[in-house]
Amino acid sequence: MESQTGGSRGGSITEWDRKPWLKQVTLRSTIIGLIIGSLVLVSNFQFGLQTGWVSMMSLPSALLACAVFKQVWPLVFPNDSQFSDVENVYVQSIAVAVGTGPLAYGFVGVVPAIEKFLTDEESGGTRHMGEAFSFNELLMWSAALAFFGIFFAVPIRKQVIVREKLPFPSGSATATLISVLNGSEILQEVTTQELVEMKERRLREYGEVLCSDDETNCEISPLLRNGNSNAPNSYTSADSNGSNETNVNHLVPSTSKGVPTYRENVSVLMKTFSASALYTVTSYFVPAVKSIPMFGNYASDVYLWNIEPSPAYVGQGIIMGLPTVSYMLFGCILGWGILAPLARYNRWVDPEANVHDWENGVQGWIIWTSLSIMVVDSVVGFIVFTIRSIVKFILLDDKMEMFNSVLDDSIQSMLLEEERVLNDSRGRHENTVKLVSTEIDHEVDSKHLVAYTTVLSGLAISFILCVTVMIYLFGIDIIPLYSIVSALVIASFLSILAVRALGETDLNPVSGIGKLSQLLFALIIPNSQNGSVLLNLVAGGVAEAGAQQAGDLMQDLKTGHLLGASPKAQFIAQSIGAAWSIVLSSIVYKLYNKIYDIPNQQFRIPTAVVWIDCARLVTGKSLPDKALECSLVLGSIFAVLSLIKNCLRDRGYKWVLWIPSGVAVGVGIYNSPSFTIERFAGGMLAHIWLRTNRGNPDAKTKMIVFSSGLVLGEGIFSIVNMFFTGIGVPHF
């Protein structure tokens, strides 16, 4: 495979080649990115503590950045109003790095599990049950987890994005939105044969197509978008099932009258944001609206079957999509409609225990079934993916090329110092698609790649920081040196799997990665080890942090790759965002715990319960009555289902969609029914909307913008409710 780096193949400098040189790392974009990311972080804390669910929010972050710099900024700074698509990429990269801190640093899972549920014996005597981390300890914990995932992701960028061209659907969708908002070029990678066919068809039907002599690099003229009403709004491809649906990786930015501009998208976002914010404030003064017993008082009191008309929950369901929320609804019915009544009827739990009692009630009993389903799904998926990777490696003709490609980015940045002359040759082609062949590696100039020395030194420093902090926080007796080093090695390996899964399926399985690392670590560390439960939690937190950060950066790098942004600028954005998120995440977490008595009915921290139960399970704790038998039966069933689903996922069988995902089913079991019902409603709305607007390439973008406003409104205005609670404002 031939590599193309820094400039066109003929040696001439094109407009696309100049994009990485545009201003990206600026003070203004850094500040706005941190502000947007802080809003996302607050929203993610609200829903993370409630349900364990957080979102990257890359699409609304990109939209808000564009709105600020195209509408507000020129009014205040008229001489500094130029804003490019690559600067837009930089802003949203910072925002994502800040916003995902609650999950990456374990503030919605591992940290509350250690603080709220870990007993003195399980901690090896180093902590007391209910003892909170100090603010300085939270800062150190976050700093220890914040950076090694970022440095680890950089070397594998070329392999998964440039060479293998994995789709990373969310990153590709974000790139499409940014190109639409800024009227700029977006990269579309197609086969050479498709490239030639597109050129010939568009020359014949629509107008000019600018191509290089060897047919590997083309641009569609704006004439195709603006001068011909019959020009298609998107490329569609028939999938293996025979359906003809728009692929987010092939969306073509357009400025035709039917396509919403960023002003329209911002308007939609603000309207849904306002409606969601109004509900949030109203729910404080009228708490009854947050728990409506639509299924009767008995089902509400005993099994938590309530309706919570939360706009954010509906918005999250829209983003998740109908298949995922359907699996969650199946898990909800299985857990709260079948297993919970069965356990209570047969007295496997105390029938008089409160439903919120995690020790003696049905909620604590069904969590083990949820855990078994999620663990077997993760393990089976891991095994199938590993075997496939080994087979691919064995069949690969040039194995050394694959290994060398890991270091290509950095070595080129050290050795290649070709001078570039930046001149204003031809004008900017707005709203064009840059077609390139999949048979070449379309890469930016080597000067815009992160240096090899930076990667190695960063990995070494972040590894040493992680080891030092964990030993300082918990003691060398509890966290032996070999154990935390093993945790980092496992985290690095599992991060690769997480990145590849994210690239292929748009799902970063950080929860499954964490549980899988806990299982693997239990095989390394004997149960007799002092504080083995605490050690297991720490190891899982390290793995989850690495997978989360590596995945976030890779999605952003895919966005930047499709828009010609500088990978070095995005690396800087991720680093700055992570550093700010360390401080802000620690502050917000302390605020929530100071104002609310967590866990409570509003903030159930179910993910923390899953973490501690999984640690106890793999370190030998006995299970409640009949929980083991039920877990083994359902775990075996879902192991078989997961094996079928993972083996046949890419074969094009429609019926595979009806096989439920174990992780989604597990989430439906351990969360209360109100968590799932509203999300299912959102998934149904999304399905109806997309079917009604089939063929409209902007339908999905509008839908995501609509749902993002719902999520952000409730998440951000939770701060208002927190303030009301803190000063004792009475309810009605």
C-alpha positions in Angstrom: 0.0 0.0 0.0 1.5 3.3 -1.0 1.6 6.2 1.4 0.9 9.8 0.6 2.2 12.3 3.1 2.1 16.0 3.1 1.0 17.3 -0.2 -0.5 16.0 -3.4 1.1 13.1 -5.2 2.3 15.3 -8.0 4.1 17.6 -5.5 1.9 20.7 -5.9 0.4 22.3 -2.9 -3.4 22.1 -2.8 -5.9 24.0 -0.7 -6.5 20.8 1.3 -2.7 20.5 2.0 -2.8 24.0 3.5 -5.6 23.2 6.0 -3.4 21.7 8.8 -1.4 25.0 8.7 -4.4 27.1 9.5 -4.7 28.6 13.0 -6.2 26.0 15.3 -4.6 26.2 18.7 -5.7 29.7 19.7 -6.5 31.3 23.0 -10.1 32.0 22.0 -10.8 28.5 20.8 -9.2 27.0 23.9 -11.4 29.2 26.2 -14.6 28.5 24.3 -13.8 24.8 24.2 -13.2 24.7 27.9 -16.5 26.5 28.6 -18.5 24.2 26.3 -16.8 21.1 27.8 -17.6 22.3 31.3 -21.3 22.5 30.4 -21.1 18.9 29.0 -19.3 17.8 32.2 -22.0 19.1 34.5 -24.6 17.3 32.3 -22.7 14.1 32.4 -22.3 14.2 36.2 -26.0 14.5 36.6 -26.9 11.5 34.5 -23.8 9.5 35.4 -24.6 9.5 39.1 -28.3 8.8 38.3 -27.8 6.0 35.7 -24.2 5.5 34.9 -24.7 6.8 31.3 -22.6 9.7 29.9 -22.1 11.0 26.4 -19.2 12.5 24.4 -21.6 15.2 23.1 -19.2 15.9 20.1 -22.0 17.0 17.8 -23.6 19.6 20.1 -20.2 20.8 21.1 -19.2 21.4 17.4 -22.6 23.1 16.8 -22.2 25.4 19.9 -18.7 26.3 18.9 -19.8 27.3 15.4 -22.7 29.4 16.8 -20.4 31.3 19.2 -17.7 32.1 16.5 -20.1 32.9 13.7 -22.8 34.8 15.6 -21.5 36.1 18.9 -17.8 36.5 18.4 -18.0 38.9 15.4 -20.2 41.3 17.4 -17.6 41.5 20.2 -14.4 41.2 18.1 -15.2 42.3 14.6 -11.5 42.2 13.6 -11.1 38.6 14.8 -14.1 36.8 13.3 -12.5 34.4 10.9 -13.4 30.8 11.9 -12.4 27.6 10.0 -13.6 24.1 10.1 -10.3 22.8 11.5 -10.5 25.3 14.4 -14.0 24.0 14.9 -12.5 20.5 15.3 -10.0 21.8 17.9 -12.8 23.4 20.0 -15.0 20.2 20.0 -11.9 18.1 20.8 -11.3 20.1 24.0 -15.0 20.0 24.9 -15.1 16.2 24.6 -12.0 15.8 26.7 -13.5 17.9 29.4 -17.0 16.5 29.3 -16.1 12.8 29.5 -14.1 13.3 32.7 -16.8 11.9 35.1 -16.6 8.5 33.4 -12.9 8.5 32.5 -11.8 9.2 36.1 -14.3 6.9 37.7 -16.4 9.6 39.4 -19.7 7.8 38.5 -18.4 4.3 39.3 -15.1 3.3 40.9 -14.7 6.4 43.2 -18.2 6.2 44.8 -17.8 2.4 45.0 -14.7 2.8 47.1 -16.2 5.7 49.2 -19.7 4.4 49.8 -19.6 0.6 49.8 -16.1 -0.7 50.5 -15.8 -2.2 54.0 -12.8 -1.8 56.3 -11.8 -5.4 55.7 -12.2 -5.2 51.9 -9.9 -2.2 51.9 -7.2 -3.9 53.9 -7.7 -1.6 56.8 -6.6 1.5 54.8 -10.0 3.1 54.6 -13.2 3.2 56.6 -16.6 2.6 55.1 -18.1 5.9 54.1 -14.8 7.7 54.3 -14.6 10.3 51.5 -11.6 11.2 49.5 -10.3 14.7 50.2 -10.2 17.2 47.3 -6.4 16.8 47.0 -6.8 13.0 46.8 -9.4 13.4 44.1 -7.0 15.6 42.1 -4.2 13.1 42.4 -6.5 10.2 41.5 -7.7 12.0 38.4 -4.3 13.1 37.3 -3.0 9.5 37.6 -5.7 8.3 35.2 -6.0 11.3 32.8 -3.1 11.0 30.4 -1.8 7.5 29.6 -4.8 6.7 27.4 -4.1 9.9 25.4 -0.5 9.0 24.8 -1.3 5.4 24.0 -3.9 6.3 21.4 -1.5 8.4 19.3 0.8 5.6 17.9 -2.2 3.5 16.7 -3.9 6.3 14.9 -2.2 5.6 11.6 -3.1 1.9 11.6 -6.8 2.2 12.4 -7.7 5.6 10.7 -5.2 6.1 7.9 -4.5 2.5 6.8 -7.5 0.4 7.8 -9.9 3.4 7.5 -12.2 2.2 10.3 -15.5 4.2 10.0 -15.8 5.6 13.6 -19.4 6.6 12.9 -19.7 9.3 15.5 -16.5 10.9 14.5 -17.5 10.8 10.9 -20.9 12.2 11.6 -19.3 15.1 13.6 -17.0 15.8 10.6 -20.0 15.9 8.3 -21.8 18.4 10.6 -18.7 20.6 10.9 -18.3 20.6 7.1 -22.0 21.6 6.7 -21.7 24.3 9.3 -18.6 25.8 7.7 -19.3 25.1 4.1 -15.9 23.3 3.7 -14.4 20.2 2.1 -14.7 16.8 3.7 -12.7 13.7 2.8 -14.5 10.8 1.3 -12.6 7.6 0.8 -13.8 5.3 -2.0 -12.3 2.6 -4.1 -10.5 3.7 -7.3 -13.2 2.0 -9.4 -16.0 4.0 -7.6 -13.9 7.1 -7.9 -13.7 6.8 -11.7 -17.4 5.9 -12.0 -18.4 8.9 -9.9 -16.2 11.2 -12.0 -17.7 10.0 -15.2 -21.3 10.1 -14.0 -20.9 13.6 -12.5 -19.1 14.9 -15.6 -22.0 13.6 -17.7 -24.8 14.7 -15.5 -23.9 17.6 -13.3 -20.7 19.6 -14.1 -17.1 19.9 -13.3 -15.1 17.4 -11.3 -11.5 18.3 -10.4 -9.3 15.3 -10.4 -5.6 14.5 -10.4 -4.2 12.7 -13.4 -4.1 9.3 -11.7 -7.8 9.4 -10.6 -6.9 9.1 -6.9 -7.8 12.5 -5.7 -11.0 14.4 -6.8 -13.1 17.3 -5.7 -16.7 17.8 -6.7 -17.3 21.4 -7.7 -19.9 23.6 -5.9 -21.8 23.5 -9.1 -23.0 20.1 -8.1 -24.5 21.4 -5.0 -25.8 24.8 -6.0 -26.2 24.8 -9.7 -28.3 21.7 -10.3 -31.4 21.0 -8.4 -31.2 17.3 -9.3 -27.8 16.8 -7.7 -28.0 14.2 -5.0 -27.8 15.4 -1.4 -25.9 12.3 -0.2 -24.3 9.2 -1.4 -26.2 6.1 -0.5 -24.9 2.5 -0.4 -26.9 -0.7 -0.3 -25.8 -2.6 2.8 -25.5 -6.3 2.9 -29.1 -6.7 4.0 -30.2 -5.1 0.8 -31.5 -1.9 2.4 -30.6 1.5 0.9 -29.9 3.8 3.8 -27.7 6.8 4.1 -24.2 6.1 5.5 -22.9 8.7 7.8 -19.4 8.2 6.4 -20.7 9.2 2.9 -22.8 12.2 3.8 -22.0 15.1 1.5 -22.2 18.6 2.9 -24.6 20.8 1.1 -25.9 24.4 1.1 -29.1 23.9 -1.0 -32.2 25.5 0.3 -33.6 22.4 1.9 -30.5 21.9 4.1 -30.5 23.5 7.5 -27.8 26.0 8.2 -26.1 26.2 11.6 -28.6 29.0 12.5 -31.5 26.5 12.1 -29.6 23.9 14.1 -28.8 26.3 16.8 -32.5 27.4 16.9 -33.6 23.8 17.4 -30.9 23.2 20.0 -32.0 26.3 22.0 -35.7 25.5 21.9 -35.2 21.9 23.1 -32.7 23.2 25.7 -35.2 25.7 27.0 -38.0 23.1 27.2 -35.8 20.7 29.1 -34.5 23.4 31.4 -38.0 24.4 32.3 -38.9 20.8 33.1 -35.9 20.5 35.3 -36.7 23.6 37.4 -40.3 22.6 37.6 -39.4 19.1 38.8 -37.6 20.7 41.8 -40.7 22.6 43.0 -43.1 19.7 42.0 -41.1 16.5 42.8 -44.1 14.3 42.0 -43.6 14.8 38.3 -40.3 12.8 38.5 -42.1 9.7 39.6 -45.6 9.0 38.3 -47.0 5.6 39.3 -48.7 4.8 35.9 -48.7 1.1 36.7 -50.3 1.4 40.1 -49.0 2.1 43.6 -48.1 -1.5 44.4 -45.8 -1.8 41.3 -44.4 1.6 42.1 -43.6 0.9 45.8 -42.4 -2.6 45.5 -40.8 -2.8 42.0 -40.2 0.9 41.1 -42.4 0.8 38.0 -42.9 4.5 37.4 -42.9 7.0 34.6 -40.4 9.9 34.8 -41.2 12.3 31.9 -37.6 13.4 31.7 -36.8 15.2 28.4 -33.2 14.2 28.9 -34.0 10.5 29.2 -36.0 10.8 26.0 -33.1 12.6 24.3 -30.7 9.9 25.4 -32.9 7.2 23.9 -33.0 9.1 20.6 -29.2 9.1 20.6 -28.9 5.4 21.5 -31.3 4.3 18.8 -34.2 1.8 18.8 -32.2 -1.5 18.8 -30.2 -0.6 22.0 -33.1 0.8 24.0 -35.2 -2.3 22.9 -32.6 -4.6 24.4 -32.6 -2.4 27.5 -36.4 -2.7 27.7 -36.1 -6.5 27.4 -33.7 -6.4 30.3 -36.0 -4.2 32.3 -38.9 -6.6 31.9 -36.7 -9.6 32.6 -35.2 -8.1 35.8 -38.1 -6.0 37.3 -41.0 -7.9 35.8 -39.9 -11.5 36.1 -36.8 -12.0 38.3 -37.6 -9.5 41.0 -41.2 -10.9 41.7 -39.9 -14.4 41.4 -37.2 -13.8 44.0 -39.6 -12.1 46.4 -42.3 -14.7 46.0 -39.9 -17.6 46.7 -38.4 -15.6 49.6 -34.9 -15.7 48.1 -34.8 -12.1 49.5 -36.5 -10.7 52.5 -40.1 -9.9 51.3 -40.3 -7.1 53.9 -37.1 -5.4 52.8 -37.3 -2.0 51.2 -36.8 -2.0 47.4 -33.9 0.4 47.8 -32.1 -2.0 50.2 -29.1 -3.2 48.1 -28.2 -5.8 50.7 -31.5 -7.6 51.4 -34.0 -6.3 48.8 -34.8 -7.4 45.2 -32.6 -4.7 43.7 -29.5 -6.2 45.3 -30.5 -9.7 44.2 -31.1 -9.0 40.5 -27.9 -7.0 40.2 -25.9 -10.4 40.2 -27.9 -11.6 37.2 -27.2 -8.3 35.4 -23.5 -8.7 36.2 -23.2 -12.2 34.9 -24.9 -11.3 31.6 -22.6 -8.3 31.1 -19.5 -10.1 32.0 -20.1 -13.1 29.7 -21.1 -10.8 26.9 -17.8 -8.9 27.3 -15.7 -12.0 27.6 -17.2 -13.7 24.6 -16.8 -10.5 22.5 -13.2 -10.2 23.6 -12.5 -13.8 22.7 -14.1 -13.6 19.2 -12.4 -10.3 18.5 -9.0 -11.6 19.6 -9.3 -14.7 17.5 -10.3 -12.6 14.4 -7.3 -10.4 15.0 -4.9 -13.3 15.2 -6.4 -14.9 12.0 -6.0 -11.5 10.2 -2.4 -11.3 11.4 -1.6 -14.8 10.2 -3.2 -14.1 6.8 -1.5 -10.7 6.4 1.1 -10.7 3.7 3.4 -8.1 5.1 3.4 -8.5 8.9 6.3 -6.1 9.4 4.4 -3.3 7.6 1.7 -3.5 10.3 4.2 -3.3 13.1 6.1 -0.5 11.4 2.9 1.5 10.8 2.5 1.9 14.5 5.6 4.1 14.6 5.2 5.7 11.2 3.5 8.9 12.5 6.2 9.7 14.9 9.3 8.6 13.0 8.2 10.7 10.0 7.8 13.7 12.2 11.5 13.3 13.4 13.1 12.5 10.0 11.1 14.5 7.4 11.7 18.2 7.5 10.5 19.1 4.1 9.8 22.9 3.8 6.4 23.9 2.7 5.7 27.1 0.8 2.3 28.4 1.7 0.8 30.5 -1.1 -2.6 31.6 -2.2 -2.9 29.7 -5.4 -6.5 28.9 -6.2 -9.5 30.1 -4.2 -11.3 28.1 -1.6 -13.8 25.6 -2.9 -16.8 25.8 -0.6 -19.0 22.8 0.1 -17.0 20.3 -1.9 -16.2 16.7 -1.3 -12.6 15.6 -1.6 -12.7 12.1 -3.1 -9.6 9.9 -2.5 -8.9 6.3 -3.2 -8.9 3.8 -0.4 -5.8 2.3 -2.0 -3.6 5.1 -0.8 -3.0 6.4 2.7 -4.1 10.0 2.7 -2.0 11.7 5.4 -1.2 15.2 6.5 2.3 16.7 6.5 4.6 15.0 8.9 5.2 18.3 10.8 1.6 18.1 12.1 2.1 14.6 13.6 3.0 14.1 17.3 6.7 13.3 17.7 7.8 9.8 18.6 9.8 11.2 21.5 6.7 13.0 22.8 4.7 9.7 22.8 7.4 7.7 24.5 8.3 10.3 27.2 4.6 10.9 27.8 3.8 7.3 28.2 6.7 6.8 30.6 5.8 9.9 32.7 2.0 9.0 32.8 2.8 5.4 33.8 5.1 6.5 36.6 2.6 9.1 37.8 -0.2 6.4 37.9 2.0 4.0 39.8 3.2 6.6 42.3 -0.2 8.1 43.0 -1.9 4.7 43.5 0.8 3.5 45.9 0.6 6.9 47.8 -3.2 6.8 48.1 -3.6 3.2 49.2 -0.2 2.0 50.4 2.4 -0.4 49.0 1.0 -3.2 51.1 -2.4 -2.9 49.3 -1.1 -1.9 45.9 2.1 -3.8 45.2 4.3 -2.4 42.5 3.8 -5.4 40.2 0.1 -5.2 40.5 -0.3 -1.7 39.3 2.2 -2.2 36.5 0.2 -5.3 35.5 -3.0 -3.2 35.5 -1.4 -0.6 33.2 -0.2 -3.4 30.8 -3.7 -4.9 30.8 -5.2 -1.4 30.3 -3.0 -0.8 27.3 -4.0 -4.0 25.6 -7.7 -3.6 26.3 -7.5 0.0 25.1 -6.6 -1.4 21.6 -9.6 -3.6 21.7 -11.8 -0.7 22.8 -10.6 1.5 20.0 -11.1 -1.1 17.4 -14.6 -1.9 18.7 -15.4 1.8 18.7 -14.1 2.2 15.2 -16.2 -0.7 13.8 -19.4 -0.4 15.9 -19.5 3.1 17.3 -19.7 1.6 20.8 -16.9 2.1 23.3 -17.4 -0.8 25.7 -15.7 0.9 28.6 -18.1 -0.7 31.1 -17.4 -4.2 29.7 -13.7 -3.4 29.5 -13.7 -2.5 33.2 -15.4 -5.7 34.2 -13.2 -7.8 32.0 -10.1 -6.2 33.5 -11.5 -7.0 37.0 -11.9 -10.6 35.9 -8.4 -10.8 34.4 -6.9 -9.2 37.4 -8.5 -11.7 39.8 -6.5 -14.4 38.0 -3.3 -12.5 38.6 -3.8 -11.4 42.2 -4.6 -14.1 44.8 -7.8 -13.6 46.9 -5.6 -13.9 50.0 -3.9 -10.6 49.1 -4.7 -8.0 51.7 -7.3 -5.6 50.4 -7.9 -7.6 47.2 -11.3 -6.0 46.6 -9.9 -2.5 46.7 -7.0 -3.6 44.5 -9.5 -5.1 42.0 -11.5 -1.8 41.9 -8.3 0.2 41.3 -7.2 -2.1 38.4 -10.6 -1.9 36.8 -10.6 1.9 37.1 -7.2 2.1 35.4 -8.5 -0.1 32.5 -11.7 1.9 32.1 -9.8 5.2 32.0 -7.4 4.1 29.3 -10.2 2.7 27.1 -12.3 5.8 27.5 -9.6 8.3 26.8 -8.1 6.4 23.9 -11.6 6.0 22.3 -12.4 9.7 22.7 -9.2 10.8 21.1 -9.6 8.4 18.2 -13.1 9.6 17.4 -11.8 13.1 17.4 -8.8 12.1 15.2 -11.2 10.6 12.8 -13.2 13.8 12.6 -9.9 15.8 12.1 -8.7 13.3 9.4 -11.9 13.8 7.3 -11.5 17.6 7.5 -7.8 17.9 7.1 -7.1 19.1 10.7 -3.7 18.8 12.4 -3.5 15.6 14.6 -0.9 17.5 16.7 -3.4 20.3 17.4 -6.0 17.7 18.4 -3.5 16.0 20.8 -2.9 19.4 22.4 -6.7 19.9 22.7 -7.2 16.5 24.4 -4.3 17.2 26.8 -5.6 20.7 27.8 -9.1 19.4 28.1 -8.0 16.5 30.3 -6.0 18.8 32.6 -9.0 21.1 33.1 -11.3 18.2 33.6 -9.1 16.9 36.4 -9.9 20.0 38.5 -13.5 20.6 37.5 -14.5 16.9 37.9 -13.1 16.9 41.4 -14.9 20.1 42.3 -18.3 19.0 40.9 -18.0 15.6 42.6 -17.4 17.2 46.0 -20.3 19.6 45.4 -22.7 16.8 44.7 -21.6 14.8 47.8 -21.8 17.9 49.9 -25.3 18.9 48.9 -26.9 15.5 48.4 -26.7 12.4 50.6 -25.5 10.0 47.9 -26.7 7.3 47.3 -30.4 8.3 47.5 -33.5 7.8 45.4 -32.5 10.5 42.9 -28.8 9.5 42.7 -28.7 5.8 43.0 -25.1 5.4 41.6 -26.0 2.0 40.1 -22.7 1.8 38.3 -20.9 2.0 41.7 -22.9 -1.0 42.9 -22.0 -3.0 39.8 -18.3 -2.2 40.4 -18.2 -3.3 44.0 -20.4 -6.4 43.4 -18.1 -7.5 40.5 -15.0 -7.0 42.7 -16.6 -9.1 45.5 -17.7 -11.8 43.0 -14.3 -12.3 41.4 -12.5 -12.2 44.8 -14.6 -15.0 46.2 -17.6 -13.5 48.1 -20.7 -15.7 48.4 -23.8 -14.7 46.5 -27.4 -14.3 47.9 -29.7 -17.3 47.9 -30.3 -18.8 44.4 -28.5 -15.8 42.8 -25.7 -18.1 41.7 -28.0 -20.6 40.0 -30.0 -17.8 38.2 -26.8 -16.1 37.1 -25.3 -19.3 35.7 -28.4 -20.1 33.7 -28.9 -16.7 32.2 -25.1 -16.2 31.8 -24.9 -19.4 29.8 -27.8 -18.4 27.6 -26.4 -15.0 26.9 -22.9 -16.5 26.3 -24.4 -18.5 23.4 -26.3 -15.6 22.1 -23.3 -13.3 22.3 -21.2 -15.9 20.4 -23.8 -16.1 17.6 -24.1 -12.3 17.5 -20.4 -11.6 17.4 -19.6 -14.3 14.8 -22.4 -13.4 12.5 -22.4 -9.6 13.0 -20.8 -8.8 9.6 -22.5 -11.6 7.6 -25.6 -9.5 6.7 -28.2 -11.7 8.4 -31.2 -9.5 9.3 -32.3 -11.8 12.1 -29.0 -11.1 14.0 -30.5 -7.7 15.0 -33.1 -9.6 17.1 -30.4 -11.2 19.3 -30.1 -8.9 22.3 -26.9 -7.3 23.4 -25.8 -8.6 26.8 -24.5 -5.3 28.0 -27.7 -3.4 27.0 -29.8 -6.1 28.7 -27.7 -5.9 31.8 -28.1 -2.1 32.0 -31.8 -2.6 31.7 -31.8 -5.0 34.6 -29.7 -3.0 37.1 -31.3 0.4 36.4 -34.9 1.2 37.6 -37.7 0.9 35.0 -38.1 4.6 34.7 -34.6 4.8 33.4 -35.5 2.5 30.5 -39.1 3.4 29.7 -38.3 7.0 28.7 -35.3 5.9 26.7 -37.3 3.4 24.8 -39.8 6.1 24.0 -36.9 8.2 22.7 -35.7 5.3 20.6 -39.2 4.8 19.1 -39.4 8.5 18.2 -36.0 8.3 16.5 -37.1 5.3 14.5 -40.3 7.0 13.4 -38.5 10.2 12.5 -35.9 8.4 10.4 -38.5 6.3 8.6 -40.7 9.3 7.9 -37.7 11.3 6.6 -36.1 8.4 4.7 -33.8 9.8 2.0 -33.3 13.1 3.7 -29.5 13.2 4.6 -30.0 15.9 7.2 -32.7 14.0 9.2 -30.2 12.3 11.5 -28.3 15.5 12.1 -31.5 17.3 13.0 -32.5 14.4 15.3 -29.2 14.5 17.1 -29.3 18.2 17.6 -32.9 18.0 18.9 -31.9 15.3 21.4 -28.7 17.0 22.5 -30.7 20.1 23.5 -32.9 17.9 25.7 -29.9 16.3 27.4 -28.0 19.5 27.9 -31.0 21.5 29.2 -31.7 19.1 32.1 -28.1 18.3 32.8 -26.9 21.9 33.0 -29.9 23.2 34.9 -29.4 20.5 37.5 -26.9 23.0 38.9 -29.9 25.3 39.6 -31.6 22.5 41.4 -28.5 21.8 43.3 -28.3 25.5 44.3 -31.9 25.4 45.5 -31.2 22.3 47.5 -28.1 23.8 49.1 -29.9 26.9 50.3 -33.0 25.0 51.4 -35.6 26.3 48.9 -38.9 24.6 49.8 -40.8 22.3 47.5 -44.5 22.9 46.7 
